[in-house]
Amino acid sequence: VCESCVRQAGAMVASSFTEFQDLFLLAECFNRKTVSGNRLAAVSGAGFEAVGMADSIHSDDYDLRLAVFSEAGRAALRELFVRKRLDSLVAVSNPLDINPAADDETHAAATDILLADPGVDAVIMGMDPLSPVTRTLNDAGPFSLADPGSIVHRVAEMASRHDKPLAAVVDGGLLFAPLRRALLERGIPVFPLCDRAVAAMAKYMEARLLAAALREKA
């Protein structure tokens, strides 16, 4: 009862120290972003991660909706996959599994399309750093995240043009710690697990929506 009253008063309630940290991170990164609904788009180059995000949108503490893409958004995605020769491997759906063959440009372009879609309120992108076609490593080789065409630079530029929340998921252990740090330095919240990202995003968005409704009633 106490937690319910606090939530209805517009506060975010964390059930653990980890959850508190996650909500604080989102509040820090999204304070200038607009939360206008609870329709989530999930995209990942890893099928298990895409499915994991879809499976995590409901719990006893929160409830998100999987966004229904507009026809213009679906057409743009289909055009992207044809251009990248992924159309025989990727189905346009939510969650969007773009396949491990999706390179840096595909990750960023697909996410850009989703953020621009009027039927989407927020996006979580799984970066699939283990893919052999993405630049996610902290070295000077062909997979360097310092490359201007790397996913870090593409996503940072793209996210700056949109007013909707975008969070990233980067698993893979300490090898990809520099990638996580580079994203955070550019204002993009990063999570090590997809279900943790969805839970944090859900609670944050619900709190923002409720706070907005309370301000309208005041």
Buried (B, 14 or more C-beta within 10 A) or exposed (E): EEEEEEBEEBEBBBEEEEBEEBBBBBBEBBEEBBBBBBBBBBBBBBBEBBBBBBEBBEEEBBEBEBBEBBEEBBEBBBEBBEEBEBBEBBEBEBBBBBBBBBBBBBBBBBBBBBBBBEBBBBBBBBBBBBBEBBBBBBEEEEBEBBBEEBBBBBBBEBBEEBEBBBBBBBBBEEEBEBBBBBBBEBBBBBBEBBBBBBBBBBBBBBBBBBBEEEEEEE
